[in-house]
Structures are given as C-alpha cells and as structure tokens.
Amino acid sequence: MNAQAIALAADSAVTFGGKVKNTANKIFTLSKYEPVGAMVYGSADFKGIPWETILKMFRGAMGSERADVLGDYSDALLRFIHTDARLVDAYKDEARIEGAARRLIEELRRDVVIHREIFELAAEKCTEEDLAIVVQELAKRRLRDEAEENESSDDLEELGLTDELIATLIADVLSGLPITKEAREAIDLAVRRRVASTIDQTTTGLVVAGFGVNDIRPVLRHYRIQDHAHGAIRVQVLESPSLDTNRSIIMPFAQHDVVANFLEGIDPSFRDVMLSMFQTVLHQMPDVIGTFLEDLEPETRQRAVGACKELAEEVSKEMGSKIAAFSRRFFSQPITRVVAALPKDELAAMAESLVRMTSFKRQISLDLETVGGPVDVAVISKGDGFVWIKRKHYFAPELNPQFLQNYLRKVVDDDEGTEKQSHAREDEDHPRRGPHEPLDDATR
C-alpha cells in the first residue's frame, strides 16, 4: 500500500483431507458504502461457520453506518464475532458432542448384533456370558480404532461430555446388553477420544484494511483469531505497520518465503542457515585457538581465549546486521520507493504478481500446492472506495443478472431508508412552515 490506496490480493486454494481445492474466497467488502475490506487466511471457517458467512452477516448488520477511524470497524467486527446472538447460538457444541458420542455407541451396538448372529450360526445359542465377552472385545476394538492422540481432556467436561452423559447414552443405546466393568471403561475412553477428534481448534488470520471517515492514508489491522476446544475465542493483535513511518508497505500474510526472497534478495531460510553455520564456526574457533597456546601461562591463555570469544560474538552480530543493511539498501528500499509512487492499477498488478510468484513456486516444488487457483484482487482508496480488479465467480455473471440486480437493489433500499431517516431528523429540527408563516430568527 501507499499513500493513496491499498491493494489486497489472495489466491483461491483451500486444503482439507490432504486435498487442495481452488474455490475459496478470501477477500470481502465490509461495507457497501465505505472504503473498508477484510481478508482472511488460515482456516476457512470459525467454529464450523464459514468466514464468508460471518463477514457478510457483519456487513449486513453495519448497513450504512460509518466509523471515524478504521480501528473502529475492526473493533466492531471483533465484538460482532463475540456477541452476535445468531453466531453465539451456532457456536454451541453440546448437540455435536452428544451426537458424536451417540454415534460411536450405536456403531458398537451394530457390531454386537452382527457378531451375535454370526456366533449363533456357528453355535446353538449365544448365552449371556458369551454375549458379555463379545461386547467387551468389540468395545476394546473400538478403543484401539480411535486415534490415541485424541486423549480425553478437562475441556470435554466443560463442553458437556460428562460421566453422567456417557453413562446415560450407554444405558440407552446398549439397553439389554450385558456390559462388564472392563467393557464400560473401554467404551468411556473410546467415546472421549472420538469426541475430542470432532472438536476443531482452528486459527485464522484476519486483516481489516481501508479508511475510516477521518483517515487520510490507508490503515491496516492484523489479528490472529483462535477457536479453542473449551469454547473460548482468543484474539491476538499482530504487528500492523503504518504509513505514518513508511512511504509504502509490502506485507505478505500466511506464506512469506517467496515475497521475502523478492524483497530481501535472499531466501530467509537459506540466510538463517548460513548465519547459524557461520556463528557455530566462530564460537568454536576460540577453543581451537586455545589448543595452540598451551605454552602460555594458564591465566594468559584464558585471557586470550576470552578475547577471541568476545571478538567472535561481535563479528557474528556484525555479520547479521551487515547482511540486513545490504538487503535494505540494494533490495527492499528501492522497491518500496517505487511502490510509494505507483498508481492504483499498478499497485493491484504488483499485489497479484506476488501471489502468482508464490503459486508458481509451489507448483514446481514437490510440496502440496497450498497456493493456487484464480487470484482475487481489490483496491481500496479514499475517493473510489472498495473496487474489485479481479474477482472469481462460481457462476457465469451474464447468466445471472438477478444477482447484481438484487445486490444493487439492497443498496438502493438502504440508501432510501437512510434518506428518509435524514428527512425525518430535518423535520424534527426544522418543522415545516405554513404558506403564510414568516421565518423566525433561527431559520432566517
């Protein structure tokens, strides 16, 4: 971003179950009226609700409301996520937890029925004692099948998976079957492991960018939002650079390596390995030098080795600072100077190019292509507002004119409602005069 606008660009890749689909929307308008938008990365949903749904619900709740500064928009969004009654109700996990527990016990009952029928085909009758053994062995098998890393935790108690609930489900679903103590313990632990595996603990990066009414330059706010198993929502405020101290800003999110390489002239991981190896060699050299000074007095040798260690530490620090200074002078600063002067269309083109560079790098590597698909691009400026430069649709816009008509109709309806409210306020402040009423001093 520079003084006149901020460009947002995002790919379409979303990963689940080891597969990648290029269908995700990651950039959204937060207002149909004001120059403010949002971008998400990381998890595509929050507590099972797509971020697209949450952000569009917030946009509807905001309507034509304006904020003095951009931070007021992001604060309002975070409050909305925490307090909106529709979302809070959807966050509740009790039904999902009980459903997961019940399904495992029902699966166990089906296994028991099948094995009892097989047993009776092989023998004349399945006795109560035989059936108890079948239930016990199948319960142990279920326990082995559930992933061991999903051990039970205190969080499950807070979410409603109590000993009483498990006992009630066992009594209900396995009614009429003999349950030994060993079988009951295996079922209890298997249920807890199953439920723990169904609870998502997700992390999403949220970027809110644009202008408030009083903001002259574009502003960016960056957050990490975590959904914890015990139901808490944790928000961490991350570093948000400002144009007050920079002429322009290039800020990658989620996957930084390719953009960092472009800006710094060196791959960050290669730089870190190189510096680490150099520091290791420097720190070993004083001890090696000390082996050649055995003819000196111990105290003299110790002082010499100590001086070498101090020198190695200074050289190590200077090496890192020299590389950083060289990188800034010959790579990042020339780029940011140019970005400071870019017009809006070229700012958008640059943002898109950086995303495509990362996508290409993933495409020709052996790693999963976690960046890819169509690139959505938007530019937000004070005068023009939120403008889409490139935006994918899952449908053909020319075949769905009603989509745009409905969108615009909502804007018109909202505008008319705002205008009516404005007229009503004016009437209250200045009552309409009769045809022969003179102007008073206040309205003259």
C-alpha positions as CSV (number, residue, x, y, z in Angstrom):
1,M,0.0,0.0,0.0
2,N,1.0,3.6,-0.5
3,A,-0.5,6.9,0.5
4,Q,-3.3,6.8,-2.0
5,A,-4.5,3.2,-1.8
6,I,-4.1,-0.3,-0.5
7,A,-4.2,-3.4,-2.8
8,L,-5.3,-6.8,-1.5
9,A,-4.6,-10.0,-3.4
10,A,-5.4,-13.6,-2.5
11,D,-5.3,-17.0,-4.1
12,S,-8.2,-19.5,-4.0
13,A,-6.6,-22.6,-2.6
14,V,-8.1,-24.3,0.5
15,T,-6.7,-27.6,1.9
16,F,-8.7,-30.3,3.6
17,G,-8.2,-34.0,4.0
18,G,-4.9,-33.9,2.1
19,K,-6.6,-32.4,-1.0
20,V,-6.5,-28.9,-2.4
21,K,-9.5,-27.1,-3.9
22,N,-9.2,-23.8,-5.7
23,T,-12.6,-22.4,-4.7
24,A,-12.0,-20.3,-1.5
25,N,-13.0,-16.6,-1.3
26,K,-10.6,-14.8,1.0
27,I,-11.3,-11.1,0.3
28,F,-14.5,-9.4,1.3
29,T,-16.1,-6.0,1.4
30,L,-17.1,-5.0,5.0
31,S,-19.4,-2.2,3.8
32,K,-21.3,-1.5,0.6
33,Y,-20.8,2.2,1.2
34,E,-17.4,2.8,2.9
35,P,-13.8,2.1,1.7
36,V,-13.1,-0.9,4.0
37,G,-12.5,-4.5,3.3
38,A,-11.2,-7.7,5.0
39,M,-9.0,-10.6,4.1
40,V,-8.7,-14.0,5.8
41,Y,-6.1,-16.8,5.7
42,G,-5.5,-20.0,7.6
43,S,-8.8,-21.7,8.5
44,A,-11.7,-21.1,6.1
45,D,-14.3,-21.3,8.9
46,F,-14.7,-20.4,12.5
47,K,-16.4,-22.9,14.9
48,G,-17.9,-24.5,11.8
49,I,-19.2,-21.3,10.3
50,P,-17.6,-20.1,7.0
51,W,-15.8,-16.8,7.4
52,E,-17.6,-15.7,4.3
53,T,-20.9,-16.0,6.1
54,I,-19.6,-14.3,9.3
55,L,-18.2,-11.3,7.4
56,K,-21.3,-10.8,5.2
57,M,-23.5,-11.0,8.3
58,F,-21.4,-8.3,9.8
59,R,-21.7,-6.2,6.6
60,G,-25.5,-6.5,6.8
61,A,-25.5,-5.5,10.4
62,M,-23.4,-2.5,9.7
63,G,-25.6,-1.3,6.9
64,S,-24.7,2.3,6.0
65,E,-23.0,3.0,9.4
66,R,-19.7,4.8,9.2
67,A,-16.7,4.8,11.5
68,D,-14.4,7.7,12.3
69,V,-11.2,5.5,12.0
70,L,-10.5,2.1,10.6
71,G,-9.8,0.7,14.0
72,D,-13.5,1.2,14.9
73,Y,-14.5,-1.1,12.1
74,S,-12.2,-3.9,13.3
75,D,-13.3,-3.4,16.9
76,A,-16.9,-3.6,15.8
77,L,-16.2,-6.8,13.8
78,L,-14.5,-8.5,16.8
79,R,-17.4,-7.5,19.1
80,F,-19.8,-8.9,16.5
81,I,-17.9,-12.3,16.4
82,H,-18.1,-12.5,20.2
83,T,-21.6,-11.3,20.8
84,D,-24.0,-11.7,17.8
85,A,-26.8,-13.9,19.1
86,R,-27.1,-15.9,15.9
87,L,-23.4,-16.7,15.9
88,V,-23.2,-17.4,19.7
89,D,-26.0,-19.9,19.3
90,A,-24.3,-21.5,16.4
91,Y,-21.1,-21.8,18.4
92,K,-22.7,-24.2,20.9
93,D,-21.2,-27.6,20.7
94,E,-23.5,-29.6,23.0
95,A,-25.5,-31.2,20.2
96,R,-22.5,-32.0,18.2
97,I,-20.7,-33.6,21.1
98,E,-23.6,-35.7,22.2
99,G,-24.2,-36.7,18.6
100,A,-20.6,-37.9,18.2
101,A,-20.7,-39.9,21.4
102,R,-24.0,-41.5,20.5
103,R,-22.8,-42.5,17.0
104,L,-19.8,-44.4,18.4
105,I,-22.0,-46.3,20.8
106,E,-24.6,-47.0,18.1
107,E,-21.7,-48.3,15.9
108,L,-20.7,-50.6,18.7
109,R,-24.3,-51.9,19.1
110,R,-24.4,-52.7,15.3
111,D,-21.1,-54.6,15.6
112,V,-22.5,-56.6,18.6
113,V,-25.7,-57.5,16.7
114,I,-23.7,-58.8,13.7
115,H,-21.3,-60.8,15.8
116,R,-24.1,-62.3,17.8
117,E,-25.8,-63.5,14.6
118,I,-22.5,-65.0,13.4
119,F,-22.0,-66.7,16.8
120,E,-25.5,-68.2,16.7
121,L,-24.9,-69.6,13.2
122,A,-21.8,-71.3,14.5
123,A,-23.2,-72.4,17.8
124,E,-26.7,-73.4,19.1
125,K,-27.2,-70.4,21.3
126,C,-25.3,-67.3,22.4
127,T,-25.5,-67.2,26.2
128,E,-25.5,-64.1,28.4
129,E,-21.9,-64.8,29.3
130,D,-20.9,-65.3,25.7
131,L,-22.6,-62.0,24.7
132,A,-20.8,-60.2,27.5
133,I,-17.5,-61.3,26.2
134,V,-18.5,-60.2,22.6
135,V,-19.4,-56.8,23.9
136,Q,-16.2,-56.5,25.8
137,E,-13.9,-57.5,23.0
138,L,-15.7,-55.2,20.5
139,A,-15.5,-52.3,22.9
140,K,-11.8,-52.8,23.2
141,R,-11.5,-53.0,19.4
142,R,-13.4,-49.7,19.2
143,L,-10.9,-48.2,21.7
144,R,-8.0,-49.3,19.6
145,D,-9.5,-47.9,16.4
146,E,-9.9,-44.4,17.9
147,A,-6.7,-42.3,17.5
148,E,-4.6,-42.4,20.6
149,E,-3.6,-38.7,20.2
150,N,-7.2,-37.8,20.9
151,E,-7.0,-38.5,24.6
152,S,-9.7,-37.1,26.8
153,S,-9.2,-33.8,28.5
154,D,-10.7,-31.5,31.0
155,D,-12.0,-29.4,28.1
156,L,-14.5,-32.1,27.3
157,E,-16.1,-31.7,30.7
158,E,-16.6,-28.0,30.1
159,L,-18.2,-28.7,26.8
160,G,-20.8,-31.1,28.3
161,L,-19.3,-34.6,27.9
162,T,-19.7,-35.7,31.5
163,D,-19.5,-39.1,33.0
164,E,-23.3,-38.9,33.5
165,L,-24.0,-38.3,29.8
166,I,-21.8,-41.2,28.7
167,A,-23.5,-43.5,31.3
168,T,-26.9,-42.4,30.1
169,L,-26.0,-43.0,26.4
170,I,-24.6,-46.4,27.2
171,A,-27.8,-47.3,29.1
172,D,-30.0,-46.0,26.3
173,V,-28.2,-47.4,23.2
174,L,-26.9,-50.6,24.7
175,S,-30.1,-51.4,26.6
176,G,-30.5,-55.2,27.1
177,L,-26.8,-56.0,26.5
178,P,-24.6,-57.2,29.3
179,I,-21.8,-54.6,30.0
180,T,-18.9,-55.6,32.1
181,K,-16.8,-53.1,34.0
182,E,-13.9,-53.6,31.6
183,A,-16.2,-53.0,28.6
184,R,-17.7,-49.9,30.2
185,E,-14.3,-48.4,30.8
186,A,-13.2,-49.1,27.1
187,I,-16.4,-47.5,25.8
188,D,-16.0,-44.5,28.0
189,L,-12.4,-43.8,26.8
190,A,-13.3,-44.6,23.2
191,V,-16.2,-42.0,23.4
192,R,-13.9,-39.4,24.8
193,R,-11.3,-40.0,22.0
194,R,-14.0,-39.8,19.3
195,V,-15.5,-36.6,20.7
196,A,-12.0,-35.0,21.1
197,S,-11.3,-35.7,17.4
198,T,-14.5,-33.9,16.3
199,I,-13.6,-30.6,18.1
200,D,-11.8,-28.3,15.7
201,Q,-9.2,-25.9,17.3
202,T,-8.7,-23.5,14.4
203,T,-6.5,-20.5,13.8
204,T,-7.4,-17.8,11.3
205,G,-5.5,-14.7,10.3
206,L,-7.8,-11.7,9.8
207,V,-6.8,-8.5,8.0
208,V,-9.0,-5.4,8.1
209,A,-7.9,-2.6,5.7
210,G,-9.1,0.7,4.3
211,F,-10.2,4.1,5.5
212,G,-12.3,5.5,8.3
213,V,-14.0,8.8,7.8
214,N,-11.1,10.7,9.4
215,D,-8.3,8.5,7.9
216,I,-6.3,10.3,5.3
217,R,-4.0,7.4,4.4
218,P,-4.9,3.7,4.2
219,V,-4.8,1.8,7.5
220,L,-4.3,-1.9,8.2
221,R,-5.1,-4.0,11.2
222,H,-3.9,-7.6,11.6
223,Y,-5.3,-10.2,14.0
224,R,-4.9,-13.9,14.8
225,I,-8.2,-15.4,16.0
226,Q,-8.1,-18.8,17.7
227,D,-11.0,-21.1,18.4
228,H,-10.2,-23.2,21.5
229,A,-11.8,-26.5,22.4
230,H,-13.3,-25.2,25.7
231,G,-15.3,-22.6,23.7
232,A,-13.1,-19.5,24.3
233,I,-12.3,-17.1,21.5
234,R,-8.8,-15.7,21.7
235,V,-7.8,-12.7,19.7
236,Q,-4.2,-11.7,19.3
237,V,-3.3,-8.3,17.9
238,L,-0.4,-8.7,15.4
239,E,2.0,-6.1,14.1
240,S,0.3,-3.6,11.9
241,P,2.7,-1.3,10.0
242,S,1.7,2.3,9.5
243,L,2.2,4.7,6.6
244,D,3.0,7.3,9.3
245,T,6.5,5.9,9.5
246,N,6.8,4.3,6.0
247,R,6.3,5.7,2.5
248,S,4.9,2.4,1.3
249,I,4.3,-1.1,2.7
250,I,4.5,-4.6,1.2
251,M,3.2,-7.1,3.7
252,P,2.8,-10.9,2.9
253,F,0.4,-13.0,5.0
254,A,0.3,-16.8,5.6
255,Q,3.2,-17.9,3.4
256,H,6.0,-15.3,3.5
257,D,9.0,-17.1,1.9
258,V,8.7,-16.1,-1.8
259,V,7.8,-12.4,-1.1
260,A,10.6,-12.2,1.5
261,N,13.0,-13.5,-1.1
262,F,11.8,-10.9,-3.6
263,L,12.1,-8.1,-1.1
264,E,15.3,-9.1,0.7
265,G,17.3,-10.7,-2.2
266,I,17.8,-13.9,-0.3
267,D,15.7,-16.8,0.9
268,P,15.0,-16.3,4.6
269,S,15.6,-20.0,5.4
270,F,18.9,-20.0,3.5
271,R,20.0,-16.8,5.2
272,D,19.2,-18.3,8.7
273,V,21.1,-21.5,7.9
274,M,24.1,-19.6,6.6
275,L,24.2,-17.3,9.7
276,S,23.8,-20.2,12.0
277,M,26.7,-22.1,10.5
278,F,28.9,-19.0,10.5
279,Q,28.1,-18.4,14.2
280,T,28.9,-22.0,15.0
281,V,32.3,-21.8,13.4
282,L,33.1,-18.5,15.1
283,H,32.1,-19.8,18.5
284,Q,34.3,-22.9,18.1
285,M,37.4,-21.1,16.9
286,P,38.5,-19.7,20.4
287,D,38.7,-23.2,21.8
288,V,40.6,-24.4,18.8
289,I,43.0,-21.4,19.1
290,G,43.4,-22.2,22.8
291,T,44.9,-25.6,22.0
292,F,47.8,-23.9,20.2
293,L,48.5,-21.7,23.3
294,E,49.4,-24.4,25.8
295,D,52.9,-23.0,26.2
296,L,51.5,-19.8,27.7
297,E,50.6,-19.3,31.4
298,P,47.1,-20.6,32.2
299,E,45.9,-17.1,33.1
300,T,47.3,-15.6,29.9
301,R,45.9,-18.4,27.8
302,Q,42.5,-17.9,29.4
303,R,42.5,-14.2,28.7
304,A,43.5,-14.8,25.1
305,V,40.7,-17.3,24.6
306,G,38.2,-15.0,26.3
307,A,39.2,-12.1,24.0
308,C,38.7,-14.4,21.0
309,K,35.2,-15.3,22.2
310,E,34.3,-11.7,22.6
311,L,35.6,-11.0,19.1
312,A,33.7,-13.9,17.7
313,E,30.5,-12.7,19.3
314,E,31.0,-9.2,17.9
315,V,31.8,-10.5,14.4
316,S,28.7,-12.7,14.5
317,K,26.4,-9.8,15.3
318,E,28.0,-7.6,12.8
319,M,27.6,-10.2,10.1
320,G,23.9,-10.3,10.6
321,S,23.5,-6.5,10.7
322,K,25.7,-6.1,7.6
323,I,23.6,-8.6,5.6
324,A,20.3,-6.8,6.8
325,A,21.7,-3.4,5.9
326,F,22.9,-4.6,2.4
327,S,19.4,-6.2,1.9
328,R,17.6,-3.0,2.8
329,R,19.9,-0.7,0.7
330,F,20.0,-2.7,-2.5
331,F,16.8,-4.6,-2.5
332,S,13.9,-3.6,-0.2
333,Q,14.3,0.2,-0.2
334,P,14.5,0.6,-4.0
335,I,11.3,-1.5,-4.3
336,T,9.4,0.4,-1.6
337,R,10.4,3.7,-3.1
338,V,8.9,2.7,-6.4
339,V,5.7,1.3,-4.7
340,A,5.2,4.7,-3.0
341,A,4.7,6.3,-6.4
342,L,2.6,3.5,-8.1
343,P,-0.8,4.4,-9.4
344,K,-3.7,2.2,-8.2
345,D,-3.8,-0.1,-11.2
346,E,-0.1,-0.9,-11.0
347,L,-0.4,-1.3,-7.2
348,A,-3.1,-4.0,-7.9
349,A,-0.9,-5.6,-10.6
350,M,2.0,-5.9,-8.2
351,A,-0.1,-7.5,-5.5
352,E,-1.4,-10.0,-7.9
353,S,2.1,-10.8,-9.3
354,L,3.5,-11.5,-5.8
355,V,0.7,-14.0,-5.2
356,R,1.3,-15.6,-8.6
357,M,5.0,-15.9,-7.8
358,T,4.2,-17.8,-4.7
359,S,1.7,-20.0,-6.6
360,F,4.3,-20.8,-9.3
361,K,6.9,-21.7,-6.7
362,R,4.5,-24.2,-5.1
363,Q,3.6,-25.5,-8.5
364,I,7.1,-26.5,-9.4
365,S,8.0,-27.9,-6.0
366,L,7.3,-31.3,-4.5
367,D,5.2,-29.8,-1.8
368,L,1.4,-29.6,-1.7
369,E,0.2,-26.7,-3.9
370,T,-1.2,-24.7,-1.0
371,V,-1.2,-21.5,-3.1
372,G,-3.0,-21.6,-6.4
373,G,-6.1,-21.1,-8.5
374,P,-7.6,-17.8,-9.5
375,V,-6.3,-14.7,-7.8
376,D,-8.8,-12.2,-6.5
377,V,-7.6,-8.6,-6.4
378,A,-9.2,-5.5,-4.9
379,V,-8.0,-1.9,-4.4
380,I,-9.3,0.4,-1.7
381,S,-8.9,4.1,-2.0
382,K,-10.4,7.1,-0.2
383,G,-12.1,8.5,-3.2
384,D,-13.2,5.4,-5.2
385,G,-13.9,3.1,-2.2
386,F,-13.6,-0.7,-2.5
387,V,-13.0,-1.6,-6.2
388,W,-12.7,-5.2,-7.5
389,I,-10.0,-5.6,-10.1
390,K,-10.3,-9.3,-10.4
391,R,-13.0,-11.5,-8.8
392,K,-13.9,-15.1,-9.5
393,H,-17.5,-16.3,-9.5
394,Y,-18.7,-19.9,-9.2
395,F,-21.4,-19.0,-11.7
396,A,-21.5,-17.1,-15.0
397,P,-22.5,-13.5,-14.2
398,E,-24.1,-13.0,-17.7
399,L,-26.5,-15.9,-16.9
400,N,-27.4,-14.5,-13.5
401,P,-28.3,-10.8,-14.0
402,Q,-30.6,-11.0,-11.0
403,F,-27.5,-11.4,-8.7
404,L,-26.3,-7.9,-9.5
405,Q,-29.8,-6.5,-9.5
406,N,-30.5,-7.9,-6.1
407,Y,-27.2,-6.5,-4.8
408,L,-27.8,-3.1,-6.2
409,R,-31.5,-3.1,-5.0
410,K,-30.4,-3.7,-1.4
411,V,-28.0,-0.7,-1.7
412,V,-30.8,1.5,-3.1
413,D,-33.2,0.4,-0.5
414,D,-30.7,1.1,2.3
415,D,-30.0,4.5,0.7
416,E,-33.7,5.3,0.6
417,G,-34.1,4.3,4.2
418,T,-31.1,6.5,5.2
419,E,-32.5,9.4,3.2
420,K,-36.0,9.0,4.9
421,Q,-34.4,9.0,8.3
422,S,-32.3,12.1,7.4
423,H,-35.5,13.9,6.3
424,A,-37.3,12.9,9.4
425,R,-34.4,14.4,11.5
426,E,-34.5,17.6,9.5
427,D,-38.3,17.9,10.0
428,E,-37.8,17.5,13.8
429,D,-35.1,20.2,13.7
430,H,-36.9,22.5,11.3
431,P,-40.8,22.0,11.3
432,R,-42.4,22.7,8.0
433,R,-44.0,26.2,7.9
434,G,-47.4,27.0,6.7
435,P,-47.8,29.0,3.4
436,H,-48.1,32.4,5.3
437,E,-45.8,31.7,8.3
438,P,-42.8,34.1,8.5
439,L,-39.3,32.9,9.0
440,D,-38.2,33.2,12.6
441,D,-34.7,34.2,13.6
442,A,-33.4,30.6,13.8
443,T,-34.3,29.8,10.3
444,R,-33.8,33.1,8.6
